[in-house]
Amino acid sequence: MDLTGDLLRGHSDLIVLSILNHKDSYGYEINKLVDSLTDSMFQFTEATLYTTFKRLEKNHFISAYWQDSPSGRKRKYYTITDDGLKYYKKLKDSWDKAKDHLERIITIKHEE
């Protein structure tokens, strides 16, 4: 069982919105940042990443625009919306609470 993949998929909205909260970005750049920040422990599959983009865009949490890259090719960039920022804060709050509770569970001291 690949727990790291399950963890990543379960938090893809939070991860993408967190990155877009700092700056507009495109799929490949987001995936490279996730890879770099996690020492290659986490990487989105292309399907997971683009499904996340579609879901967030459908719900008006992000919007997209095209921009030329240095090579001259167009890239689809994503930006967080005001609704997306509210959703990000809600997800972040839920994550912080869940993390705290999970930490209590997995560090419980068992009586011998």
N, C-alpha and C positions, 0 to 999 in steps of 0.2 A: 504494500500500500504506500502510495506516495503522498504522505501527509503534507509536504510542502506545497505540492500542487493544489491540494484541496484548500489549504489555508489561503493561497493566493487567489484562487477563483472565488472563494467566499468573501473576499475583501477587495475585489477588483474595483468596485465603485469608489471606495474610500481611497485606494491607492491612486487611481487616476485623478480624482478630484483634488487630492492633496498636492500632486505634482502641478496640476493646472492652476491651483491656487497661488503658486509661486510665479508661473509664467506660462504663456501659450506654448503649445508643443504639438508634435506630430507623433504618430504611432511608433515608428522606429526609435526615435529619440527617447520616448517614454520607456520603452522596453530596455534600451541600453542603460538608462538611468537606474531602473529597478535592478538590473543585473549588476551594475557597478556598486550600488549602495548595499547590496546583499551579498557581496563577494560571490556572485554567480549562484547563490542558493535558490533564488527565485527568478524565474523568467516567464513571461506570459507566452502562451501559444498565440499564434496570429488569430486563431478563431476566438479565443477568450478575449483578447484585447479589442478586436473589432466588434464583437458582440456587446462588450461593455460600452464602447463608443455609441453604438446604435441605440442601446437602452437609455443611456444618459441623454443623448440628443433627442430621442422621442419624448422624454419627460421634461425637456427644456432645461436640463441641468448644465448642459454644455451647448455651444454652437460651433459651427465649423466655417472655415474660410480657406481659400486657396492662395498660396503665395509661392513665388518663384524661389527655388533654392539656388545656392551659388553655382551649381552645375547647369542651371537654366531650366531644369525640370520643375514642374509644379508639385507642391506638397500640400496635403490637406492638414491644416492646423486646427487645433481645438482650443477653445477658450471657455472658462467657467462663467456661468451666468449668475445673476443675483440669486435666483432660485437654487442654482447649484451650490452657491456658497452657503446658503441656509441648510441645504441637504448635507453638505460636507460637515458642517458643524454638528448636526444631529448624529451623523454616522461616527464622527470622532468622539463625541460624548458617549455613545453606546459602546464603542471600542474601549474607551478608557475604563468604563464600569465593568465590562466583561473581563478585561485584562486583570483588573484588581481582584475580581472574584475568582477567576481561574488561578491566579497566583496563590490565593489563600488555600484553594483546594489542593494544588499540586505540591505545596510546601508544608502540608499538614504534618505535624510530628506525631508519629504513632507511638503509643505506649508499648513498652516491651514486656 
